[in-house]
Amino acid sequence: MDTGESGTITTAPADIALGDNVTVTITDADLINRSSVDAYVTVRRFAGTVQTNVDGENITLSASGGGVFTATLATSGSAGAK
């Protein structure tokens, strides 16, 4: 039987433009004694409703207390063809 807590992952802000920073937060009480956690972040870019690009990156999130881990990432790239 699994008696652990379910973790959550969130990003902010909801809409991200090239050059913006995005903050990734993982909250999981089961990881309260860890100093960091690793995650794989997938980024999908859309033009309207059509997905135009997918990219991913391994990141390390640092503990900020109480089972909460955060990392802030800078975005980069090109706007692409319109």
Order of alpha helices (4+ residues) and beta strands (2+ residues): beta-beta-beta-beta-beta
